[in-house]
Amino acid sequence: MNLEKNLRTRQNNSAILLMTHIVLGYPSFEVNRQVIKQMVDNGVDCIEMQIPFSEPMADGPVILKANQDSLAQGTTVEQCLEFGSEMTSAYDIPFLFMTYYNIIFKYGEKPFLMAAQKAGIQGLIIPDLPPEMSPEFFNYAKDLEIAPILIYAPTSTDARMTELNTFADGFIYCVARRGVTGAKSDFGNKFDHYLNRCKTATKLPLAVGFGIQDRADVEALIGKADMAVIGSKTIQLVDEKGAETVGPFIAGLR
């Protein structure tokens, strides 16, 4: 089942879907296992697993530190691919990889996509890879039924959104505000106008991320977006209170 169809099917059981984010190897793969189990057991619909990179330009301080600490511990791309395969075999929800293009360039575009397909990955988020840079990558990903997830931002023009939609698959990741991940977002009239522009540009599901921190934020997106993305908050919880707190947090989001 391809990613968009999988998400559309899951929408039948929820007013809004939830996607969560983890950094692979942080604080360890064993903790990643514990956290993912809690996420799935408490109703998460999709999980974005970040292959760590030394300069994650779209990420704020919490995720930046997690990337750097994971790399300092020796996390490799091969370990991430093996872990991805383990998770897709264990749980019946879509798993995505998120990373930056330098990782894929060094590994090789086609070998990376083939390895991701073998691991059961349904989508890829690569914030620093515009489709003009490697249209072959996007086409090959689709051939392998791995959805290339593209990103809309409040600064995106209508024309640019429409152009990106021609390369995208699975869903569109709508950045809630300018800047990097972590800070709380404001869902006011400007945000509503922005999401309306997103809906005009694509028929794919819309996922909203950057600054989604609590149940009120998730509820504010019901009827406006298809999926809410929780990123930095769960990493902070693990850092401050331990992995066992993630399940109750997820259960309380909707």
C-alpha positions in Angstrom: 0.0 0.0 0.0 1.5 3.4 -1.0 1.9 6.1 1.6 -1.0 8.4 0.6 -3.4 5.5 0.4 -2.2 4.2 3.8 -2.8 7.6 5.4 -6.2 8.1 3.7 -7.2 4.7 5.1 -6.1 5.7 8.6 -8.1 8.9 8.4 -11.3 6.9 8.6 -10.6 6.3 12.3 -9.4 9.8 13.4 -10.3 13.5 13.1 -6.6 14.2 12.6 -3.6 11.9 12.1 -0.4 12.1 14.2 3.1 11.9 13.0 6.1 11.8 15.3 9.8 12.3 14.9 12.8 10.6 16.4 16.5 11.0 15.8 18.0 7.5 15.2 20.7 6.5 17.7 19.7 9.2 20.2 20.0 8.7 23.0 20.5 5.1 21.8 18.8 2.6 19.5 17.4 0.8 22.5 15.7 3.9 23.7 14.5 4.5 20.1 12.8 1.0 20.3 11.1 1.9 23.6 9.9 5.2 22.3 8.6 3.9 19.0 6.7 1.1 20.8 5.0 3.7 23.1 4.2 5.9 20.1 2.6 3.0 18.2 0.8 1.6 21.2 -0.8 5.1 21.8 -2.1 5.7 18.4 0.6 7.4 16.3 -0.2 7.0 12.6 3.2 7.6 11.0 6.8 7.9 12.3 9.6 10.0 10.8 13.0 8.6 11.6 15.9 11.0 11.2 19.2 9.7 10.0 21.6 12.0 11.8 23.6 14.7 10.0 26.1 17.1 11.4 24.5 20.3 10.1 20.7 19.8 10.1 19.8 23.2 8.8 16.0 23.0 9.2 16.2 21.8 12.8 16.3 23.8 16.1 18.5 23.3 19.1 16.8 20.2 20.5 17.0 18.2 17.3 20.4 19.6 16.4 21.9 18.4 19.7 20.3 15.0 19.2 21.9 14.7 15.7 25.3 15.7 17.0 25.2 13.4 20.0 24.0 10.5 17.9 26.9 11.0 15.5 29.4 11.4 18.4 28.3 7.9 19.5 29.1 6.5 16.1 25.7 6.1 14.5 26.0 5.0 10.9 23.7 5.1 7.9 23.9 1.3 7.8 22.7 1.0 11.4 19.8 3.3 10.6 18.8 1.2 7.6 18.9 -1.9 9.7 16.9 -0.3 12.4 14.3 0.9 9.9 13.9 -2.6 8.6 13.4 -3.8 12.1 10.7 -1.3 12.8 8.8 -1.8 9.6 8.7 -5.5 10.3 7.5 -5.0 13.8 4.7 -2.4 13.3 1.9 -1.9 10.8 2.2 1.9 10.3 4.1 3.9 7.7 7.7 4.7 8.6 9.7 7.5 6.8 13.3 8.5 6.7 14.2 12.1 7.1 17.7 13.3 6.4 19.8 15.7 4.5 21.1 15.3 0.9 24.8 15.0 1.7 24.0 11.7 3.4 22.3 10.4 0.3 24.9 11.8 -2.1 27.7 10.1 -0.2 25.8 6.8 -0.1 24.7 7.1 -3.7 21.1 8.0 -4.7 20.0 4.7 -6.3 21.8 2.5 -3.7 20.2 4.6 -0.9 16.7 4.3 -2.4 17.1 0.6 -3.0 18.2 0.1 0.6 15.3 2.2 1.9 12.8 0.2 -0.2 14.3 -3.1 1.1 13.9 -1.7 4.7 10.2 -1.1 4.0 10.4 2.7 4.2 7.3 4.4 2.6 8.5 8.0 2.3 11.5 10.4 2.4 11.8 13.9 3.7 15.0 15.7 2.5 14.6 19.4 3.4 17.7 20.6 1.4 17.0 18.8 -1.9 14.9 20.9 -4.3 13.5 18.7 -7.1 15.4 20.8 -9.7 18.7 19.6 -8.2 18.0 15.9 -9.0 14.7 15.2 -10.7 16.0 11.7 -11.4 16.0 11.0 -7.7 12.4 11.9 -7.3 11.4 9.8 -10.3 13.3 6.8 -9.1 11.9 7.1 -5.6 8.4 7.0 -7.1 9.3 4.0 -9.3 10.3 2.2 -6.0 7.0 3.3 -4.4 8.9 5.5 -1.9 7.0 8.8 -1.6 9.2 12.0 -1.9 7.7 14.4 0.7 8.1 18.0 -0.3 7.8 21.0 1.9 5.6 24.1 1.7 6.4 27.2 3.8 4.6 30.5 4.5 7.2 32.1 2.2 6.4 29.8 -0.7 4.7 31.5 -3.6 1.6 30.0 -5.1 3.5 29.2 -8.3 6.3 27.4 -6.3 3.7 25.3 -4.4 2.1 24.2 -7.6 5.5 23.3 -9.1 6.6 21.3 -6.1 3.3 19.4 -6.2 4.3 17.9 -9.5 7.2 16.1 -7.9 5.6 15.3 -4.5 3.9 12.1 -3.3 2.5 10.8 -0.1 1.7 14.1 1.6 2.9 17.7 1.7 4.8 18.8 4.8 3.5 22.3 5.6 5.9 24.3 7.8 3.8 26.2 10.2 6.1 29.3 10.4 9.4 30.7 9.4 12.5 29.5 11.1 13.6 26.1 12.5 11.9 23.4 14.5 11.1 23.7 18.2 9.5 27.0 19.0 5.7 27.2 19.5 3.7 28.2 16.4 0.7 30.6 16.2 -2.4 29.3 14.4 -4.1 32.6 13.6 -5.7 34.1 10.5 -2.4 34.3 8.6 -1.9 30.6 9.2 -5.4 29.8 7.9 -4.8 31.8 4.8 -1.5 30.0 4.3 -3.1 26.6 4.6 -5.8 27.6 2.1 -3.1 28.4 -0.4 -1.5 24.9 0.3 -4.9 23.2 -0.3 -5.3 25.1 -3.6 -1.8 23.9 -4.8 -2.2 20.2 -4.0 -4.7 17.3 -3.5 -2.2 15.4 -1.3 -2.8 15.2 2.4 -1.4 18.2 4.4 0.8 17.5 7.4 1.6 20.5 9.7 4.8 20.7 11.7 7.2 23.0 13.5 6.0 24.0 17.0 3.2 21.5 17.6 3.6 20.9 21.3 0.3 19.9 23.0 -3.3 18.8 22.6 -4.5 22.4 22.0 -2.1 22.7 19.0 -3.4 19.4 17.6 -7.0 20.4 18.1 -6.4 23.7 16.4 -5.5 21.8 13.2 -8.6 19.6 13.1 -10.6 20.5 9.9 -7.6 22.4 8.5 -4.9 19.8 8.1 -4.8 16.0 7.7 -1.9 15.3 10.1 -0.1 17.0 13.0 3.7 16.5 13.4 5.2 16.3 16.8 9.0 16.6 16.8 11.1 18.3 19.4 8.6 17.9 22.2 9.0 14.1 22.5 12.8 14.4 22.4 12.6 16.9 25.2 10.4 14.5 27.2 12.9 11.7 26.9 15.8 14.0 27.9 14.0 15.5 30.9 11.7 12.8 32.2 12.7 9.5 30.5 11.4 7.4 27.6 8.4 6.0 29.7 6.7 9.5 29.6 6.3 9.4 25.8 3.3 7.1 25.8 1.1 9.1 28.2 2.0 12.3 26.3 1.0 10.8 22.9 -2.2 9.4 24.4 -3.2 12.9 25.6 -2.8 14.6 22.3 -6.3 13.8 21.0 
